Amino acid sequence: MNTFGRVFRIAVFGESHGACAGVTIDGVPAGLELGLEAFLPDLERRKGGLQKGTTPRKEDDLPLFLSGLFNDYSTGAPLTILFENRNTRSGDYEKQRAIPRPGHADFVAHQKFGGFEDYRGSGHFSARLTVGIVAAGVVAKKLIAALLQQEIAIRASILEIGGEPDLDKGLDKAIAAKDTIGGIIECRCSGLPAGLGEPFWDSMESVLAHALFAIPAVKGVEFGAGFGAARMFGSEHNDSIEDASGKTRTNHAGGIVGGISNGNELVFRIAIKPTSSTPKEQESLNWETGQQEIFSVKGRHDLCVALRAPVIVEAMTAIALADLLLLTHRDRVAGTGLQGR
């Protein structure tokens, strides 16, 4: 399905080379101030062509508000935001239709949808759809601030590219190899109260991981010490509680215990695979001839998709947290007290 959330519900739509991409958000209370200017900083961070290693494809990415917004305030109706696709080169994909690109959804989409899928630029499987996710993240952050009556800090950053903490060095490795490369992103969130998360299936890790794995190219998620915990003693991994607020001496749990936030900093990391579209020659099946062929992917692609991912990770985190907060604070959402926040 193309929806996420129980109360703060997100539905994404569109294709990479279709007329548009966008998002519909249900569960937005009336009275949230959501003028155009609130969306521009995060949308600008997501754009390609702004830094070394990103796709030269440039879209204006100006949000068009189709419903749910009036005089710059949410109305309480579903909020629909659309982004037009104006800078497409679909011919790049017509030429290689019969050869599914390794690492892409070409083959599985063809099997699932019987050849009716929009294959241009990966269609509905494209990271182009994350433009709507980033817009929804802006709304989610506004809602979180209104519910908690204070701002929280959600900040994602790139820890390494291709195993290199020096990001330029990691990119240069890929450039020298005439290939693409992956990276690791860390997200930290401070200011969250204790008590968020719904046992059993909607634990905070479960909800966050569900959202994060929906981001194209994410292949792993770990919280706190993550996989490192498997090499620790229990007495070493346990976080000693220091005071009545729940503050802990260490934070191996990453701010979550028993699937519930404990009031400490939320910390997690995600692994981003190398961009599947690489100029390096590869082999794949030609499903018309039944033979493997050598080919090279043409078109405009990111050298490293991790470069544009931090703002998307922040948005997904905010969306998941907003839904958990609404589950906890439904009594505070009646369309009052939110105006101007």
Secondary structure as the mmCIF struct_conf table of DSSP 4:
data_model
#
loop_
_struct_conf.conf_type_id
_struct_conf.id
_struct_conf.beg_label_comp_id
_struct_conf.beg_label_asym_id
_struct_conf.beg_label_seq_id
_struct_conf.end_label_comp_id
_struct_conf.end_label_asym_id
_struct_conf.end_label_seq_id
STRN STRN1 THR A 3 PHE A 4
BEND BEND1 ARG A 6 PHE A 8
STRN STRN2 ARG A 9 GLY A 14
BEND BEND2 SER A 16 ALA A 19
STRN STRN3 CYS A 20 ASP A 26
HELX_LH_PP_P HELX_LH_PP_P1 VAL A 28 PRO A 29
TURN_TY1_P TURN_TY1_P1 ALA A 30 GLY A 31
STRN STRN4 GLU A 33 GLU A 33
HELX_RH_AL_P HELX_RH_AL_P1 LEU A 36 ARG A 46
BEND BEND3 GLY A 48 GLN A 51
TURN_TY1_P TURN_TY1_P2 LYS A 52 GLY A 53
BEND BEND4 THR A 54 THR A 54
BEND BEND5 PRO A 56 PRO A 56
STRN STRN5 LEU A 64 SER A 67
BEND BEND6 GLY A 68 GLY A 68
STRN STRN6 LEU A 69 PHE A 70
TURN_TY1_P TURN_TY1_P3 ASN A 71 ASP A 72
STRN STRN7 TYR A 73 SER A 74
BEND BEND7 GLY A 76 ALA A 77
HELX_LH_PP_P HELX_LH_PP_P2 PRO A 78 PRO A 78
STRN STRN8 LEU A 79 GLU A 84
TURN_TY1_P TURN_TY1_P4 SER A 90 SER A 90
HELX_RH_AL_P HELX_RH_AL_P2 GLY A 91 GLU A 94
TURN_TY1_P TURN_TY1_P5 LYS A 95 ALA A 98
BEND BEND8 ILE A 99 ILE A 99
HELX_LH_PP_P HELX_LH_PP_P3 PRO A 100 ARG A 101
TURN_TY1_P TURN_TY1_P6 PRO A 102 GLY A 103
BEND BEND9 HIS A 104 ALA A 105
HELX_RH_AL_P HELX_RH_AL_P3 ASP A 106 PHE A 113
TURN_TY1_P TURN_TY1_P7 GLY A 114 GLY A 115
BEND BEND10 GLU A 117 GLU A 117
HELX_RH_3T_P HELX_RH_3T_P1 ARG A 120 PHE A 125
BEND BEND11 SER A 126 SER A 126
HELX_RH_3T_P HELX_RH_3T_P2 ALA A 127 LEU A 129
HELX_RH_AL_P HELX_RH_AL_P4 THR A 130 LEU A 148
TURN_TY1_P TURN_TY1_P8 GLN A 149 GLN A 149
BEND BEND12 GLN A 150 GLN A 150
STRN STRN9 ALA A 153 ILE A 161
TURN_TY1_P TURN_TY1_P9 GLY A 162 GLY A 163
STRN STRN10 GLU A 164 GLU A 164
BEND BEND13 PRO A 165 ASP A 166
HELX_RH_AL_P HELX_RH_AL_P5 LEU A 167 ALA A 177
TURN_TY1_P TURN_TY1_P10 LYS A 178 LYS A 178
BEND BEND14 ASP A 179 ASP A 179
STRN STRN11 GLY A 183 SER A 190
BEND BEND15 GLY A 191 GLY A 191
HELX_LH_PP_P HELX_LH_PP_P4 LEU A 192 PRO A 193
TURN_TY1_P TURN_TY1_P11 ALA A 194 GLY A 195
STRN STRN12 GLU A 198 GLU A 198
TURN_TY1_P TURN_TY1_P12 PRO A 199 TRP A 201
STRN STRN13 ASP A 202 ASP A 202
HELX_RH_AL_P HELX_RH_AL_P6 MET A 204 PHE A 213
TURN_TY1_P TURN_TY1_P13 ALA A 214 ALA A 214
BEND BEND16 ILE A 215 ILE A 215
TURN_TY1_P TURN_TY1_P14 PRO A 216 ALA A 217
STRN STRN14 VAL A 218 PHE A 223
TURN_TY1_P TURN_TY1_P15 GLY A 224 ALA A 225
HELX_RH_3T_P HELX_RH_3T_P3 GLY A 226 ARG A 231
BEND BEND17 MET A 232 MET A 232
HELX_RH_AL_P HELX_RH_AL_P7 GLY A 234 HIS A 237
BEND BEND18 ASN A 238 ASN A 238
STRN STRN15 ILE A 241 ILE A 241
BEND BEND19 ASP A 243 ASP A 243
TURN_TY1_P TURN_TY1_P16 ALA A 244 SER A 245
STRN STRN16 THR A 248 THR A 248
BEND BEND20 ARG A 249 ARG A 249
TURN_TY1_P TURN_TY1_P17 HIS A 252 GLY A 255
STRN STRN17 ILE A 256 VAL A 257
TURN_TY1_P TURN_TY1_P18 GLY A 258 GLY A 259
STRN STRN18 ILE A 260 SER A 261
BEND BEND21 GLY A 263 ASN A 264
STRN STRN19 LEU A 266 ILE A 272
HELX_LH_PP_P HELX_LH_PP_P5 LYS A 273 THR A 275
BEND BEND22 SER A 276 SER A 276
BEND BEND23 PRO A 279 LYS A 280
STRN STRN20 GLN A 282 ASN A 286
TURN_TY1_P TURN_TY1_P19 TRP A 287 GLY A 290
STRN STRN21 GLN A 291 PHE A 295
BEND BEND24 GLY A 299 GLY A 299
BEND BEND25 LEU A 303 LEU A 303
HELX_RH_3T_P HELX_RH_3T_P4 VAL A 305 ARG A 308
HELX_RH_AL_P HELX_RH_AL_P8 PRO A 310 THR A 328
HELX_RH_3T_P HELX_RH_3T_P5 ARG A 330 ARG A 332
BEND BEND26 ALA A 334 GLY A 337
TURN_TY1_P TURN_TY1_P20 GLN A 339 GLY A 340
#
